[in-house]
Amino acid sequence: MRILAVLCAGLALGACGGLPQRQAVPAIYDLGLAESVSPMPAVLPAKIEVRAPSWLATAAMQYRLEYRQPAQRQVFAESRWAAPPAEMLERRLLQALSSPSSTGGGCRLRLEIDEFSQAFDAPESSAAVISARAELLPSRGENGFARMSFELREPASSADAKGGVTAFRKAGDRLTNEIARWMGGPAAGACRR
């Protein structure tokens, strides 16, 4: 009888091992709220549009192991962005480059994201990488009159997704400020036409 009880208990415990495990709920991150840039460009775009290639049209947090497999994109299993990178950057630019007194200047700002990933140059060292091209376009039409490329690499405080998020927030601030400076320079004259 004891042997039968032990066998039944063993079978019952073994059956529980076959049950599906609850998956961990992924941590959801965003870029935070943007502050207005200083100094604000004299002419701001009437519309801001951010585009990204299909592989960045997802909320997955992507990274590259540059020291081992630089051409391979990987994703953090337990961390996600709140939205695709293009949507988060567009929101950040809208927050930072909006002004109640702005008339829009008669131009559009288009930002094309080429890279938005955390790059590991060693297992314990990483950086947020944002590569993008900005273009000022007329309110109608596709013939741009000013273009600029931006390459940002912001070191992460830790070699994990959480450290990458902090680095992406700083890189997003830098990108916004660099775009504002660019728009305050020669590009601003094109928007006034």
C-alpha positions in Angstrom: 0.0 0.0 0.0 2.8 2.4 0.8 4.5 1.6 -2.5 1.3 2.4 -4.3 0.9 5.7 -2.4 4.5 6.7 -3.3 4.0 5.8 -6.9 0.8 7.8 -7.1 2.4 10.8 -5.5 5.4 10.5 -7.9 3.0 10.4 -10.9 1.0 13.3 -9.6 4.2 15.4 -9.2 5.5 14.3 -12.6 2.3 15.4 -14.2 2.6 18.9 -12.8 6.0 19.2 -14.5 4.3 19.0 -17.8 2.1 22.0 -17.2 3.0 25.1 -19.2 5.1 27.6 -17.2 3.8 31.1 -16.8 5.8 33.4 -18.9 7.3 36.4 -17.3 5.6 39.7 -18.1 8.1 41.8 -20.1 9.2 45.1 -18.8 7.8 48.0 -21.0 10.0 51.1 -21.5 9.6 54.4 -23.3 11.9 57.4 -23.9 10.2 59.6 -21.3 8.9 63.1 -21.7 11.0 65.5 -23.8 11.8 69.0 -22.6 11.7 71.9 -24.9 15.0 72.5 -26.6 17.0 75.6 -25.8 17.4 77.7 -27.7 14.3 77.0 -29.7 14.8 77.5 -33.5 13.2 80.6 -34.9 11.2 78.6 -37.5 9.6 75.3 -36.5 8.2 72.7 -39.0 4.5 72.6 -39.6 4.6 68.8 -39.5 7.1 66.2 -38.1 7.2 62.7 -39.6 9.5 59.9 -38.5 10.0 56.8 -40.6 11.8 53.5 -40.0 12.5 50.3 -42.1 10.4 47.3 -41.5 12.8 45.6 -39.1 12.4 48.6 -36.7 8.6 48.7 -37.0 8.3 46.7 -33.9 8.3 47.2 -30.1 11.1 44.7 -29.6 14.3 46.0 -28.0 17.0 45.1 -30.4 20.7 44.7 -29.7 23.9 43.6 -31.5 26.9 41.7 -30.2 29.5 43.7 -32.1 32.3 41.7 -30.6 30.9 38.4 -31.8 28.1 38.7 -34.4 27.9 42.4 -35.6 25.5 41.7 -38.5 23.0 39.8 -36.4 20.1 41.6 -34.7 18.8 40.1 -31.5 16.0 41.0 -29.1 15.8 41.2 -25.3 13.4 38.4 -24.2 12.0 40.2 -21.1 12.0 43.9 -22.2 10.0 45.8 -24.8 9.5 49.3 -26.0 6.1 50.9 -25.4 5.9 51.6 -29.1 8.1 51.2 -32.2 11.2 53.5 -32.1 9.8 55.8 -34.9 6.7 56.5 -33.0 8.6 57.2 -29.8 11.0 59.6 -31.5 8.2 61.4 -33.4 6.4 62.0 -30.1 9.6 63.2 -28.5 10.3 65.6 -31.4 6.7 66.9 -31.3 7.0 67.5 -27.5 10.4 69.3 -27.8 9.9 71.3 -31.0 6.4 72.6 -30.4 5.7 76.2 -29.5 2.4 78.0 -29.1 3.8 81.0 -31.1 5.1 78.9 -34.0 3.4 79.3 -37.3 5.0 76.2 -38.7 7.3 77.9 -41.2 5.7 76.3 -44.2 7.9 73.2 -44.2 7.9 69.6 -43.0 10.6 67.7 -41.1 11.1 64.1 -42.1 13.4 61.9 -40.1 14.4 58.5 -41.5 15.8 56.1 -38.8 18.5 53.7 -40.1 19.6 52.3 -36.7 18.1 52.1 -33.3 19.8 49.3 -31.3 21.9 48.7 -28.3 25.4 47.7 -29.4 27.6 45.6 -27.2 31.4 46.0 -27.9 32.1 43.6 -25.0 29.9 41.5 -22.7 30.1 44.2 -20.0 30.0 47.3 -22.2 27.2 48.7 -24.5 25.9 51.9 -26.0 22.6 53.1 -27.5 23.1 53.7 -31.3 20.8 56.0 -33.3 21.5 56.7 -36.9 19.1 58.9 -38.8 18.7 61.3 -41.7 16.7 64.5 -41.4 15.2 66.3 -44.4 13.2 69.6 -44.6 10.5 69.5 -47.3 8.0 72.0 -48.5 4.5 71.7 -47.1 3.5 70.0 -50.3 5.7 67.9 -52.5 8.7 65.7 -52.0 11.7 67.8 -53.2 13.7 68.4 -50.0 15.7 71.6 -49.7 17.9 70.7 -46.7 19.3 67.4 -45.5 21.5 66.3 -42.5 22.7 63.0 -41.1 23.0 62.2 -37.4 25.1 59.4 -35.9 24.7 59.1 -32.1 26.3 56.6 -29.8 25.5 57.0 -26.1 27.3 54.7 -23.5 25.0 52.7 -21.3 25.3 52.7 -17.5 24.9 48.9 -17.4 25.2 46.1 -20.0 21.5 45.2 -20.0 18.2 46.4 -21.3 17.6 48.8 -18.4 21.0 50.5 -19.0 20.2 50.7 -22.7 16.9 52.5 -22.0 18.7 55.2 -20.0 21.3 55.6 -22.8 18.5 55.8 -25.4 16.8 58.6 -23.4 20.0 60.6 -23.4 20.6 59.8 -27.1 17.0 61.0 -27.9 17.7 64.3 -26.1 20.9 64.7 -28.0 19.2 64.0 -31.3 16.4 66.5 -30.6 18.9 69.2 -29.7 21.1 68.5 -32.7 18.0 68.7 -35.0 17.0 72.0 -33.3 20.5 73.5 -33.9 20.5 72.3 -37.5 17.0 73.9 -38.0 18.2 77.1 -36.4 21.1 77.4 -38.9 21.0 77.7 -42.7 18.1 75.2 -42.9 15.8 77.8 -41.2 16.0 80.1 -44.2 14.5 77.5 -46.5 11.5 77.1 -44.2 10.8 80.9 -44.3 10.3 80.8 -48.1 
